[in-house]
Amino acid sequence: QVQLVESGGGLVQPGQSLRLSCVASGFSFSNYDMRWYRQAPGKEREWVATINNTGRTTYADSVKGRFTISRDNAKNMMYLQMNSLKPEDTAVYYCSVLYYGNRYWGQGTQVSVSS
């Protein structure tokens, strides 16, 4: 079965960096587009970034230029390098894959940005 497990969240000050990781199993990771989403308290879950199976990346305007999505197909891993973090980046971050018409989610990792 599809499993996604995120890690790497934490509490940082504005301007600092974090690197999130997502390990995937249960499907042919290299063949699928992967996404990061986030959900802030009291808000809808929002898309953050996508990396497709060829490595092409796209970003939400709110994170463009600060976040970098990447993948390591040999390790079934996806990453989100987050630089210049802002308080408004505070959220639970989820990795996700659309597999046979169903969207799968990890359990999420909390990122808190506060001085």
Secondary structure, 3 states (H helix, E strand, C coil): CCEEEEECCEEECCCCCEEEEEEEECCCHHHCCEEEEEECCCCCCEEEEEECCCCCEEECCCCCCCEEEEEECCCCEEEEEECCCCHHHCEEEEEEEEECCEEEECCCEEEEECC
